[in-house]
């Protein structure tokens, strides 16, 4: 009797999809910060708490999100100070566009379960 014709049963299950809920909430809180102040503070705390996730794919998102907070805070401070000489309004407008683009790109990579290509970027990642 030949055993090679019997179908082999595979005990391996397909890998479970990664839980991307927390990074998605962080991106949403950053976008909500444009209308509701201080939600970005909640978002960066969530990113710091979940930063030690074992998956490199999610670590790049958390690093990107943390840098988004600190770089954005720097842009806001510089823009706020320079509003006295009117150029600050352009910096604040740039900050809003910059934040939206970073969050949209982050969500795009998160939905396709890919890491951020350059999470240490000062611009758009």
Secondary structure as the mmCIF struct_conf table of DSSP 4:
data_model
#
loop_
_struct_conf.conf_type_id
_struct_conf.id
_struct_conf.beg_label_comp_id
_struct_conf.beg_label_asym_id
_struct_conf.beg_label_seq_id
_struct_conf.end_label_comp_id
_struct_conf.end_label_asym_id
_struct_conf.end_label_seq_id
HELX_RH_3T_P HELX_RH_3T_P1 UNK A 3 UNK A 5
BEND BEND1 UNK A 6 UNK A 6
HELX_LH_PP_P HELX_LH_PP_P1 UNK A 7 UNK A 10
HELX_LH_PP_P HELX_LH_PP_P2 UNK A 12 UNK A 18
HELX_RH_AL_P HELX_RH_AL_P1 UNK A 21 UNK A 32
TURN_TY1_P TURN_TY1_P1 UNK A 33 UNK A 35
BEND BEND2 UNK A 36 UNK A 36
TURN_TY1_P TURN_TY1_P2 UNK A 37 UNK A 38
HELX_RH_AL_P HELX_RH_AL_P2 UNK A 39 UNK A 50
TURN_TY1_P TURN_TY1_P3 UNK A 51 UNK A 52
BEND BEND3 UNK A 54 UNK A 54
HELX_RH_AL_P HELX_RH_AL_P3 UNK A 56 UNK A 82
HELX_RH_3T_P HELX_RH_3T_P2 UNK A 83 UNK A 85
BEND BEND4 UNK A 86 UNK A 86
HELX_RH_AL_P HELX_RH_AL_P4 UNK A 87 UNK A 111
TURN_TY1_P TURN_TY1_P4 UNK A 112 UNK A 113
TURN_TY1_P TURN_TY1_P5 UNK A 117 UNK A 120
BEND BEND5 UNK A 122 UNK A 123
#
